[in-house]
Amino acid sequence: MKSSSRSSGRVSRRQFVAGTLACTAASALNQAAAAPAVSSDVLGPIVGHTESDKSALWMRVAAPGEYVLEVTPSTGGAAIKVPAQATAEHDFCLHWQVEGLRPGTSYRYRVTSKGTPLADAAEQTFKTAPDPAKPGKVRFAISSCAKEDAGSRAVWTRMAEEQVDAVILIGDTPYIDSTKLDIQTKRHREFAAVTEYQKLLQSRPCWWTWDDHDFAGNDCDGRAAGKENSRTVYCRYRPQWSFGEDNQGIYTSFRHGPVEVFLLDTRWFSETEKSYADPSKPSLLGAAQWEWLQRGLKASTAPFKLLACGVIWDDKQSREKDDWGTYMHERKALEDFIARNKIPGVVLVGGDIHASRVLRYKSKKTVGYDLVQFIASPIHSSVIPKLNTYHPNLVRSAVEPHVFLVMEVDSTVSPARISAELVNRHGERVFTYNLTLADLTPA
Ligand SMILES: [Fe+2]
């Protein structure tokens, strides 16, 4: 039944409508029964931001005090020890940042308290990114919109079975729908307590950004009252290396082998200021984040640059305003910037719409090459067929629950390439889409 939702070539309007209708029925059959997630005071440890020479790790403990992280090369050697203090004030969330690591190296880690091992499982390992100066390869799992239901949990297990090197979660991870400190805290705790999620991130790095439901509520923007609470809890529960700038936003970036990923915050600043691209219109990114993004793109030596955010990079064609379609003046500014600076390898990634798509925009004249957008959603069971709208530049689409993108980026081949597969919780390939750096190089 799902085959009609899977397309291997350009999608005509007729094929597209047929696929969408067929998938509505398929998705109803795929509704996973909700089952309670495991909960406990102690959460993690999990691995966060990891590059070729450093790693951030996180854990929530049950009691205040000093906790020491020990990181040792898997092949043996001296441990690097980093202490951190757990306090009630910070909800007993521990952050360790380890530096001086070697590229492409596997490490074991453990957590001790007063000399006694507290977390010392054999699975507690991570591998640093390859030397960015050399050709390399990375395999990401990327998706959005997760709950604690059985289907979402099956996705975490599948991501591990796919042996991805790292995970990127782009919002509604989890659903919170409140900016109240206690509700934000409760939901982050419940989400982090899911056994399969903890297991996945025990042995590979993860990065996150937020979308509307983890920021404040449906279709919300930066005017949401209490957004500081959402940011406080996010910063406690996410082992990022950095969170926005000047206590504003949560955007961050990282280099992993042949790719630099810019995780954008499309909530914190939206509608709070006049747009840098057109002062007669509101902003999506905000001027500070836009400056940061331009600096990062200009300085990046990575063959590929992934720009990932919660929302999609075009118009949802619904009554909701939270998409780049509402802020086309800022998307155009980005395209102009890429063209003006001749920046190769930019790829767009979005989530949010509970449908998965690939669009290849005819932007050779404006950007220098055809920009491609990947949309991956949802990890949970609730698909929204009507948001899988017709678009002349649509090249793949699927309305399928419990999915994620396996994106392999490889610069050990020439030309360097991206191979993307949309995979469901059973490991079935829903669609694939490949492109090379030659496709993303200005003419
Ligand atoms: Fe969602």
Residues whose N, C-alpha, C, O or C-beta is under 5 A from the ligand:
A	BS01	LIG	C145 D172 D352
